[in-house]
Every structure is written in structure tokens, then in C-alpha cells.
């Protein structure tokens, strides 16, 4: 039963993120719902966003996007909305499956929904051929 509840919570969270993206801001209802779903991880994600620690790197001309969240001790790679390179993700999301997201992933999704992240473009380097 827990897994079904987790899927429902995860889906509800995604619906809220879509609504935030449409609005362009966090309203009281979204804050209440996100906090009820993610608890302290939501507050940690908000802190990351207010400290401008979410980065989106875009590689031209391929359009490859890599997201990085600057953490307390290191930077964390975020792949889409499904993976973070932090220990919490590995232990609690991937292995124990007792939560859907770490707070780095939440910060990335929230920052993207609010369009509140640093975007940096790089040109691919051409490698010499023999």
C-alpha cells in the first residue's frame, strides 16, 4: 500500500509543479501542498533556490542540458527529474524507496517551474581527428 501512496504523492507533486509553472510564482496553496507532501525537503529546496544554487548548463549546438545543484559540500548532477548524484538519493530514493525525491531534485524541479535558475551556454569543443 505504501508504494501506491508514494505514486499518488509523486503525481500530486508533479501536478502542483505544472500549476506553478503556469502561474510563474508560488501561491499559498502550492506552498501548503508541497510542504504537506515533501515536508522539510521542500524547505531545503526553497533555500537552495533563494541562494541561486540551481544551474542549467546548455551545450550548443546539440542542445544537451545538464543541471547542477550546488550543495553544502559539493555539486550534484541532476538528470531530468529522475536522478541526483547525492547520497540521500542513492540510499532513500533508489535503494530503500522510502521517498520519491531528494531535496536537490525538488530544488531543480521547483526552480525550473519558477524559471529561477542560472543558465549557462557552452559551445561543444571539436576534437581533433587523426
N, C-alpha and C positions, 0 to 999 in steps of 0.2 A: 504494500500500500504506500510506503514511503516514496518509492520511485515514481508512482503516478502523481503524488502530491508535488514532488520536485519538478516534474514536467509541467504541471499546471502552473506552478510558481514561475518557472523559467519563461513559459509562454506569456504569462501575465506581464512579466517584466519587459519582454520584447514589445508588447503592445504599448506599454507606457512609454518606452523609448521612441517608438514611432510617433506617438502623440506629441512628445517633447520636441521632436524634430520639426513637426508641422507648426507648433506654436513658436518655437525658437527660444523658449525660456522654460524654467521650472516653475510651475504653479504649485500652490499649497497642496492640492490633491495629489499631484505626482510625487511630491516630496513625502507625503504621508504613506502613499502606496509603496514607493521604493524602499522607504525605511522599514515598513512592515514586512517586506519580502527579504531584504538584504541586511537589515539591522546595522551593526557597526561598520560593516564593509561598505555600505552606502556612504556613511560619513567620511570614511577614509578616502573613498573615491572622490568625493566633493573636495576634500582638502587637496588632493593631487591636482585637480582641475584648477582650483583657485591659485595654486602655486605655479601654474603654467608648466606642468611636468609631463604633458602628453605631447608627443612629437609624431608627425606623419612625414615620412621620407618618400618622395616620389622620384622614380628614376625615368629619365627621358632618353630615348623616345619610347621605350617599352610600356611605360605606364605602371610598372611594378610599384606597389605600395608596401612599405614596411612601417609598422607602428612600433614606437618605443615609449615605455613609461619609465620615467626616472624614479627609481626607488630610493629607499633610505641608504642602502649600501651599494647598489649597483643599478644598472639599467636593465629593463626586462623587455624581451621581444614578445610582441603580441601578433599572432597570426589570425587574421579575420576576427571573428568574435568567439573563437573556439579554443584558443591555446595561449598560455602565458608561460614564460620560462622560469617563473618563480617556484620556490619550494612548496608554498601553500597550494599552488595549482596541482603540482605533482602529487602531493600527499592527500589533500582533501577533495580535489575535484576528480583527478584521474584514477587514483588508487582506491581511496576509501569511498568515493562517490557520495560524500555527505553534504556537498554543496554544489551548486551549478557553476559558480564563478569565483575567482579570487577578486580582491578589490582593484587590482591592476586592470583586469578585463572590464570590470564595471566602470572604472575611470575612462578607459578607452571608448566604451560604448556611449557613455554619457557625454564625454567631450565631443564625440562625433555627432551625436544628436543635437548638441547645443552649438555646434560649429565653433568650439572653443579649444583650439589646439594650435600648436606651431606647425606650419607646413614648410618643408624644405625640399627644393628640387635639385637633383643631381643629374648630370649627363653621364650616360654609360661610357666607360673608357673602352677604347678599341684596343684589343690585344694584338701584338704583332704576330704575324704568321711566319713560319719557316719556309 
